[in-house]
């Protein structure tokens, strides 16, 4: 039914084209990823990568480039940095703080390389370092008295750092079983600042390019990555001085995502960039297929959310069950035509008319059929005031229920739009037998509108009688019959001269 409505005409007209496009998409061969490490988990890695990208700019600008973070980026600080492919992140250590002419200098552990590249890289760096390593005097203690830290100490280790960087950046090498790279790095390339520091020798690393110093630094750095996990990040409140609650929460999620990526077996894979591109292509194809299937389904109908929300409301108040089968309450609601169905039905099932006399009941029921918004305030008896407040609260509750199911309804407007109590006093007096001329003085509502409201109210009484029959409520049926008879009198129900021809 919704598909054939005017609101869906333009969308439904394009369905044949979308069906053909979907068939073409489904006919394409399915691409797979061959993982060299066993069962592929690149889809999971790519999904985590996408989630991390949502926080990328926020963390990079608000946290990593802040003054509080910069003071921790001093030599020896363990960090997590963005790889040059931007698909991965690497563990590193700051070797030198930035200067006027140079950015941060960081040593990072690179992903695994093929053995041939490792040998080539290692031998190349050894040739570069021969000139700087061999001229230095080596002070060796007897091996039995030599500790690990003393095994590779040279006379250069006691020199005071001059601040010069004599190695050519980027500087790549292979030491202690790991490939590493020393390069300049901007603040926005830092992803996380860890709570660990290493003791480094700037002189032997940056001025001499000593392979033993690099080996020791790489070995110490690798110890801080256990079971694929990075060291814990700095505390966002105590250390980084973050005061924004949302930013602290984002920073926590960000660091957790980095840890998940680091623990994934795809992290550091030599084929990561190729597989990430393939995973992106597969996901893009899947998203397109899902989008087309959604557009062809009933869920894509513009009025479907509103329709589903109303279905949920009917379930909550008991008009239908979980299988959408109409219950007694729903059958009663179907009988209500002159007033708002939900309010009328709840009024009956909450027995709000039971403690009222027929004259009082029909007076309260006038709120369902009266149309005028602005009228003089009626003077009500305490019993009618209580009944009015009770009915209004029911309308507010139903409005809140509908708003809770994402229907564009304001509870107050819903109650005021469907319940207008301007003629409660007038109808009450009319049902008690007060002459028409006297009830007209009780309100500023025109006489014609009073007559029309009372005539429509008789129809409402018949609807409530039918509802009472469905409910099996004989007392309510009798009360509505008496109420109908009480208002059917005098000039209001006199035959029209235009019809009778008198």
C-alpha positions in Angstrom: 0.0 0.0 0.0 2.8 2.4 0.9 4.6 1.6 -2.4 1.5 2.8 -4.4 1.2 6.1 -2.5 2.0 9.4 -4.1 5.0 10.0 -1.8 6.8 6.9 -3.2 6.0 7.6 -6.9 9.4 9.0 -8.0 11.4 6.4 -6.0 9.3 3.5 -7.4 9.7 4.7 -10.9 13.5 4.1 -10.8 13.2 0.5 -9.4 13.7 -1.3 -12.7 17.0 0.4 -13.4 18.2 -0.4 -9.9 17.2 -4.0 -10.2 19.3 -4.3 -13.4 22.2 -2.6 -11.7 22.0 -5.0 -8.8 22.0 -8.0 -11.1 25.1 -6.7 -12.8 26.9 -6.2 -9.5 26.0 -9.7 -8.2 27.2 -11.2 -11.5 30.8 -9.8 -11.0 33.3 -12.4 -9.8 34.0 -12.4 -6.1 37.5 -11.3 -5.2 39.4 -13.1 -2.4 42.5 -12.3 -0.4 45.2 -14.9 -0.1 46.9 -14.5 3.2 50.5 -15.8 3.6 49.9 -16.2 7.4 46.9 -18.5 7.2 43.3 -17.6 7.5 42.9 -13.9 6.4 41.8 -11.4 8.9 42.3 -8.3 6.8 38.6 -7.5 6.8 38.7 -7.1 10.6 41.9 -5.1 10.4 40.4 -2.8 7.7 37.2 -2.3 9.8 39.3 -1.3 12.8 41.3 1.0 10.6 38.2 2.7 9.4 37.0 3.2 13.0 40.4 4.7 13.9 40.2 7.1 11.0 37.1 8.7 12.6 39.3 9.9 15.5 42.4 10.6 13.4 42.0 14.4 12.9 40.5 15.0 16.3 43.3 13.3 18.2 46.1 14.6 15.9 45.1 18.3 16.3 43.7 18.4 19.8 46.1 16.0 21.6 49.3 15.3 19.8 50.0 18.9 18.7 49.1 20.3 22.1 51.8 21.9 24.3 51.2 19.3 27.1 51.9 16.4 24.6 55.0 18.2 23.1 56.7 18.3 26.5 56.7 14.5 26.6 58.2 14.1 23.1 61.8 14.3 24.4 64.6 11.9 23.6 64.0 8.4 24.8 60.2 8.6 24.8 58.5 5.5 23.3 55.8 6.4 20.8 53.5 4.9 18.2 53.8 6.7 14.9 52.0 6.6 11.5 53.8 4.6 8.8 54.5 6.2 5.5 51.9 4.0 3.8 49.3 5.5 6.2 47.8 2.0 6.5 49.8 0.9 9.4 51.4 2.2 12.6 54.8 1.5 14.1 56.5 1.5 17.4 59.3 4.0 17.8 61.5 6.0 20.1 62.3 9.7 20.0 66.0 10.3 19.4 66.1 14.1 19.1 63.7 16.9 20.0 62.8 19.3 17.2 65.0 22.4 16.5 64.7 25.5 14.4 65.9 23.6 11.3 64.8 20.0 12.0 61.7 18.2 13.1 61.5 15.3 15.6 64.0 12.5 14.8 62.5 9.1 15.6 63.7 5.5 15.3 60.9 3.2 14.3 60.7 -0.6 14.0 59.5 -1.4 10.5 57.4 -4.3 9.3 59.0 -7.6 8.4 61.0 -7.6 5.1 62.0 -10.4 2.9 65.2 -12.0 3.9 67.0 -10.8 0.7 66.1 -7.2 1.5 67.1 -7.6 5.1 70.6 -8.8 4.1 70.9 -6.1 1.4 69.8 -3.4 3.8 72.1 -4.6 6.6 75.1 -4.9 4.4 74.5 -1.5 2.9 74.4 0.2 6.2 77.5 -1.7 7.4 79.4 -0.3 4.4 78.2 3.2 5.3 79.2 2.8 8.9 82.7 1.3 8.4 84.3 4.7 8.2 82.7 5.9 11.4 83.0 2.7 13.5 86.5 1.5 13.0 88.4 4.7 13.7 86.9 4.8 17.2 89.0 3.2 20.0 87.2 0.3 21.7 87.8 -0.2 25.4 87.1 -3.8 26.2 86.9 -5.3 29.7 87.6 -9.0 30.3 84.5 -10.9 29.1 83.9 -12.4 32.5 83.7 -8.9 34.0 81.8 -7.3 31.2 78.0 -6.6 31.5 75.6 -6.3 28.6 75.6 -2.5 28.7 79.4 -2.5 28.6 79.9 -4.9 25.7 79.6 -2.3 23.1 80.7 0.9 24.9 83.3 2.9 23.0 85.2 6.0 23.9 82.6 8.0 22.0 79.9 7.1 24.5 81.3 9.6 27.0 81.4 12.5 24.6 79.0 15.4 25.2 76.4 15.6 22.4 76.9 18.5 20.0 73.4 18.3 18.6 74.7 17.5 15.1 73.1 14.8 13.0 75.8 13.2 10.9 73.8 10.2 9.5 71.9 10.7 6.3 68.1 10.7 6.9 66.1 8.6 6.4 68.6 6.1 7.7 67.6 2.4 7.4 69.1 -0.7 8.8 68.7 -4.2 10.3 69.6 -4.9 13.9 68.7 -7.4 16.6 66.4 -9.2 14.2 64.4 -6.1 13.3 64.3 -3.7 10.4 64.5 -0.1 11.5 64.4 3.4 10.1 65.5 6.7 11.5 63.7 9.7 10.0 62.3 13.1 10.6 58.7 13.3 11.8 56.1 16.0 12.2 53.9 16.2 15.3 50.8 15.1 13.3 52.5 11.7 12.5 52.5 10.7 16.2 49.5 8.5 17.1 50.2 7.7 20.7 52.7 8.7 23.4 53.6 5.8 25.6 54.4 5.9 29.3 57.8 4.3 28.8 61.2 5.8 28.2 64.5 4.3 26.9 68.0 5.4 27.8 69.6 6.3 24.5 73.0 7.5 23.4 72.5 10.4 21.0 76.2 10.8 20.2 76.7 7.2 19.0 73.3 7.1 17.3 73.1 10.4 15.5 76.6 11.6 15.3 78.6 8.4 14.9 75.9 6.1 13.4 77.3 3.3 15.5 75.8 -0.1 14.5 76.2 -1.4 18.1 74.3 1.5 19.5 71.5 1.0 17.0 71.4 -2.7 17.8 71.1 -2.0 21.5 68.4 0.6 21.0 66.4 -1.6 18.7 66.7 -4.5 21.1 65.5 -2.4 24.1 62.7 -1.0 22.0 61.5 -4.4 20.9 61.1 -5.5 24.5 58.3 -3.0 25.0 56.1 -4.8 22.5 54.9 -8.0 24.1 52.3 -10.3 22.6 51.7 -7.7 19.9 50.7 -5.1 22.4 52.2 -1.6 22.6 53.1 0.0 25.9 50.2 1.8 27.7 49.6 5.4 26.6 50.0 8.4 28.8 47.1 9.2 31.0 44.9 11.7 29.2 43.9 13.6 32.3 47.0 13.4 34.6 49.7 13.6 31.9 48.2 15.2 28.8 46.0 17.6 30.9 42.8 17.0 28.8 39.7 18.6 30.3 37.1 17.9 27.6 35.2 14.8 28.5 34.4 13.9 24.9 38.1 14.3 24.0 39.2 12.0 26.8 36.7 9.4 25.7 37.8 9.7 22.1 41.4 9.4 23.1 40.7 6.2 25.1 38.8 4.6 22.1 41.6 5.7 19.8 44.4 4.0 21.8 42.3 0.9 22.2 41.8 0.7 18.4 45.6 1.1 17.9 46.2 -1.8 20.3 43.7 -4.0 18.4 45.4 -3.2 15.2 48.8 -4.0 16.6 47.5 -7.4 17.9 46.0 -8.4 14.6 48.2 -10.8 12.6 48.0 -8.5 9.5 49.8 -5.8 11.4 53.3 -5.4 9.9 52.7 -7.8 7.0 54.7 -7.0 3.9 51.5 -7.3 1.8 49.4 -5.1 4.1 49.1 -2.2 1.7 48.1 -4.4 -1.2 45.6 -6.3 0.9 44.2 -3.1 2.4 43.5 -1.8 -1.1 41.8 -5.1 -2.0 39.8 -5.1 1.2 38.7 -1.5 0.5 37.5 -2.6 -3.0 35.7 -5.6 -1.6 34.0 -3.5 1.0 33.0 -0.9 -1.5 31.4 -3.5 -3.7 29.6 -5.0 -0.8 28.3 -1.6 0.3 27.0 -0.9 -3.2 25.2 -4.2 -3.3 23.8 -3.7 0.2 22.7 -0.2 -0.7 20.9 -1.4 -3.9 19.2 -4.2 -2.0 18.0 -1.7 0.7 16.6 0.6 -2.0 14.6 -2.2 -3.5 13.3 -3.3 -0.1 10.3 -2.1 1.8 12.6 -0.5 4.4 13.6 2.2 1.9 10.1 3.6 1.7 10.0 7.2 2.9 7.0 6.5 5.1 8.2 3.2 6.4 9.9 4.6 9.6 6.7 6.4 10.5 4.7 3.3 9.7 6.9 1.1 11.8 6.8 3.6 14.7 3.1 3.5 14.7 3.1 -0.3 14.6 5.4 -0.3 17.6 3.0 2.1 19.5 0.1 -0.2 18.8 2.1 -3.2 20.1 3.0 -1.3 23.3 -0.6 -0.3 24.2 -1.9 -3.8 23.3 -3.9 -3.1 20.1 -1.9 -5.8 18.3 0.3 -8.6 19.4 3.9 -9.5 18.3 2.5 -11.2 15.2 0.5 -8.1 14.3 -2.8 -9.8 15.1 -5.5 -7.4 16.1 -6.6 -7.8 19.7 -9.8 -6.7 21.4 -8.3 -3.3 22.2 -7.5 -2.9 18.5 -11.1 -3.8 17.5 -12.3 -1.1 19.9 -10.0 1.4 18.4 -11.5 0.6 15.0 -14.9 1.7 16.2 -13.6 5.2 17.1 -14.2 7.6 14.2 -15.3 10.9 15.8 -12.4 11.2 18.2 -8.7 10.4 18.4 -8.7 6.6 18.4 -5.9 6.0 20.9 -7.1 8.4 23.5 -10.7 7.2 23.2 -9.6 3.5 23.5 -7.3 4.2 26.5 -10.1 6.1 28.1 -12.4 3.1 27.9 -9.9 0.5 28.9 -8.8 2.6 31.9 -12.5 2.8 33.0 -12.3 6.6 33.2 -16.1 6.9 32.7 -17.1 4.3 35.3 -17.3 6.8 38.2 -19.1 9.4 36.3 -22.8 10.0 35.9 -24.2 9.8 32.3 -24.4 13.7 32.2 -20.8 14.0 33.4 -19.5 11.2 31.0 -21.0 12.9 27.9 -19.7 16.2 29.0 -16.1 14.9 29.2 -16.6 13.1 25.9 -17.3 16.5 24.2 -13.6 17.1 24.3 -13.2 14.5 21.6 -15.5 16.3 19.1 -15.2 20.0 19.9 -13.1 21.8 17.3 -12.6 25.4 18.4 -9.2 26.2 20.0 -9.7 29.4 21.9 -12.8 29.7 24.2 -13.6 31.1 27.6 -12.6 28.8 30.5 -15.5 26.6 31.6 -16.5 26.4 35.2 -16.3 22.8 36.2 -17.4 20.8 39.2 -14.6 19.0 41.2 -15.5 15.7 39.7 -15.4 17.0 36.2 -12.0 18.7 36.9 -10.6 15.4 38.1 -11.9 13.6 35.0 -10.5 16.3 32.7 -7.1 16.1 34.3 -7.1 12.3 34.1 -8.0 12.3 30.4 -5.4 15.0 29.6 -2.7 13.0 31.4 -3.6 9.9 29.3 -3.2 12.0 26.2 0.2 13.2 27.4 1.3 9.7 28.1 0.3 8.5 24.6 2.1 11.5 23.1 5.3 10.6 24.9 5.0 7.0 23.8 4.7 8.0 20.2 7.6 10.4 20.5 9.6 7.6 22.0 9.1 5.7 18.8 10.6 8.5 16.7 7.2 9.9 15.5 7.3 13.6 15.0 4.8 14.4 17.8 5.0 16.8 20.7 3.1 15.3 23.7 1.7 18.7 24.7 0.6 19.6 21.2 -0.8 16.1 20.7 -3.0 16.5 23.8 -4.1 20.0 23.1 -4.9 19.2 19.5 -7.1 16.2 20.3 -8.7 17.3 23.5 -10.6 20.6 23.7 -12.5 21.1 26.9 -14.2 24.4 26.0 -17.8 23.0 25.9 -17.6 20.6 28.9 -19.7 22.9 31.1 -22.2 23.6 28.3 -22.8 20.0 27.4 -23.0 19.1 31.1 -25.8 21.7 31.7 -27.5 20.7 28.4 -27.6 17.0 29.5 -29.1 18.1 32.9 -32.0 19.8 31.1 -30.9 23.5 31.1 -32.6 25.5 28.3 -30.6 26.3 25.2 -30.8 30.0 25.8 -29.2 29.7 29.2 -26.3 27.4 28.1 -25.4 29.9 25.3 -24.6 32.4 28.0 -22.1 30.1 29.6 -19.6 30.4 26.8 -18.5 32.6 23.9 -18.8 29.8 21.4 -21.3 30.5 18.6 -24.7 28.8 18.9 -24.3 26.9 15.6 -21.0 25.4 16.8 -22.7 24.3 20.0 -25.4 22.5 18.1 -23.0 20.8 15.7 -20.8 19.6 18.6 -23.8 18.1 20.5 -25.1 16.4 17.3 -21.6 14.9 16.7 -21.5 13.9 20.4 -24.5 11.7 19.8 -22.5 9.8 17.2 -19.7 9.4 19.6 -22.1 7.9 22.1 -23.1 5.3 19.5 -19.4 4.5 18.9 -18.8 4.0 22.6 -21.9 1.8 22.8 -20.5 -0.4 20.1 -17.1 -0.5 21.8 -18.8 -1.5 25.1 -20.5 -4.4 23.2 -17.1 -5.6 22.0 -15.6 -5.3 25.5 -18.6 -7.0 27.1 -19.2 -4.0 29.4 -22.9 -3.8 29.8 -22.7 -1.0 32.4 -20.9 1.2 30.0 -23.3 0.3 27.2 -26.3 1.4 29.4 -24.5 4.6 30.5 -23.8 5.6 26.9 -27.5 4.9 26.0 -28.6 7.2 28.9 -26.1 9.9 27.9 -27.3 9.8 24.3 -30.9 10.2 25.4 -30.0 13.0 27.8 -28.6 15.2 25.0 -31.2 14.3 22.3 -33.8 16.9 23.0 -35.2 20.3 22.1 -33.9 22.6 19.4 -30.6 20.8 19.0 -32.2 17.7 17.5 -35.2 19.4 16.0 -36.0 18.5 12.3 -34.6 21.0 9.8 -37.1 23.3 8.1 -35.1 22.9 4.9 -35.6 19.1 5.0 -39.2 18.9 6.3 -40.5 21.7 4.1 -42.8 23.0 6.9 
